[in-house]
Amino acid sequence: SSRPFWIRPIPPPARSRPWARHRGDPTGYAREVLGSALTDDQGKILNAALLPPNKVHVDSGHSTGKTYLAALLVNYMFDSYEKCAIITTAPKFEHVTNILWGEIRLQRAKIRNRFPDYPMPFVGPRAPEMRTNDDHFAIGLTADRGEAFQGRHHERMLFIMDESEGLVQQYFTATTSMFQPGGKHIWLSICNPTTLSSPVYLETRK
């Protein structure tokens, strides 16, 4: 009460990761942040991604909501951890920007309608990339542009291969060289399988 009126108390710093309480609980993130109820299959996929060996391949038709789930996992990881590297890839640039990253943007816009201060750290209006610093980013790379997919090593990483049926062997080799066991790295591969000779089929058979 004795403080002069022109001196304002310094507010406490905002939490850098507002949804950190959902670490290790992507279904809770989906429910409380995105306001979404997951199907049983989607819940099983997320739970499997968090359990050793933290590698999940989803073969399915179009009814599982694979793209929605992959986008959810990207947003969950990006929001829950101050330091993480998220790499998504698909055979074609259009698929990366219009499908998976289109869904990532839709989810973040939906959450921002519920929480006006929700971060939207995209580097451009259509760029498949979110970034706050060199240790906290998500990026979409495409095979048809020959973008570098190796030499990235971070303590916590998420790899998502969308339409992995169309990816050549070098992407699986590069991801294997970066992926580290122990629970801090997650590898999700999704596709609608058409052959028994593609690299993704041979990798999952291992």
GIHU-V386653 format. One record per pair of residues at least 12 apart in sequence whose ideal C-beta (glycine too) atoms are under 8 Angstrom apart, sorted by the first residue. I is the first residue (numbers start at 1). J is the second residue. Records with the same first field share a line. If there is no record, write none. Layout:
BEGIN
I = J + J
END
This chain:
BEGIN
16 = 82
17 = 79 + 80 + 81 + 82
18 = 79 + 115 + 117 + 118
19 = 33 + 79 + 80
20 = 80 + 81
22 = 76 + 79 + 80
23 = 80 + 81
24 = 50
26 = 46 + 49 + 50 + 72 + 73 + 76
27 = 43 + 46 + 47
29 = 72 + 75 + 76 + 79 + 80
30 = 72 + 76
33 = 79 + 111 + 114 + 115
34 = 72 + 75 + 107 + 110 + 111
35 = 110 + 111 + 114
36 = 72
38 = 69
39 = 64 + 65
41 = 64
42 = 64 + 65 + 68 + 69
45 = 58 + 64 + 69 + 188
46 = 69 + 72 + 73
49 = 73 + 186 + 188
50 = 183 + 186
52 = 181 + 183
53 = 181
54 = 181 + 183 + 185 + 186 + 187
55 = 179 + 186 + 187 + 189
56 = 186 + 187 + 188 + 189
57 = 164 + 188 + 189 + 190 + 200 + 203 + 204
58 = 188 + 189 + 190 + 191
59 = 191 + 192 + 193
60 = 190 + 192
61 = 192
62 = 192
66 = 162 + 190
67 = 99 + 100 + 103 + 162 + 190
68 = 103
69 = 190
70 = 88 + 100 + 103 + 160 + 162 + 188 + 190
71 = 100 + 101 + 103 + 104 + 106 + 107
72 = 107
73 = 158 + 160 + 186 + 188
74 = 86 + 88 + 100 + 104 + 138 + 158 + 160
75 = 104 + 107 + 108 + 111
77 = 138 + 156 + 158 + 186
78 = 130 + 136 + 138
79 = 119
81 = 136 + 156
82 = 135 + 136
83 = 135 + 136 + 154 + 155 + 156
84 = 135 + 136 + 154 + 156 + 157 + 158
85 = 135 + 136 + 137 + 138 + 152 + 154 + 156 + 157 + 158
86 = 137 + 138 + 139 + 157 + 158 + 160
87 = 138 + 139 + 141 + 149 + 152 + 157 + 158 + 159 + 160
88 = 100 + 101 + 128 + 138 + 139 + 140 + 141 + 159 + 160 + 161 + 162
89 = 140 + 141 + 142 + 143 + 149 + 160 + 161 + 162 + 167 + 171
90 = 140 + 142 + 143 + 161 + 162 + 163 + 166 + 167
91 = 142 + 143 + 144 + 163 + 166 + 167
92 = 142 + 143 + 144 + 163 + 166
93 = 142 + 144 + 145
95 = 142 + 162 + 163
96 = 128 + 140 + 141 + 142 + 162
97 = 126 + 128 + 140
99 = 162
100 = 128 + 140 + 160 + 162
101 = 128 + 140
104 = 130 + 138
105 = 122
108 = 120
119 = 132
128 = 140
135 = 154
138 = 158
143 = 166 + 167 + 168 + 171
149 = 170 + 171 + 174 + 175
150 = 174 + 177 + 178
152 = 178
153 = 178
155 = 184
156 = 184 + 185
157 = 178 + 179 + 180 + 184 + 185 + 186
158 = 185 + 186 + 188
159 = 175 + 178 + 179 + 185 + 186 + 187 + 188
160 = 188 + 189 + 190
161 = 175 + 187 + 188 + 189 + 190 + 191 + 200
162 = 190 + 191
163 = 190 + 191 + 192
164 = 189 + 190 + 191 + 200
165 = 191 + 192 + 193 + 194 + 195 + 198 + 200 + 201
166 = 191 + 198
167 = 199 + 200
168 = 199
169 = 199
171 = 199
172 = 199 + 200 + 203
175 = 187
189 = 203 + 204
END
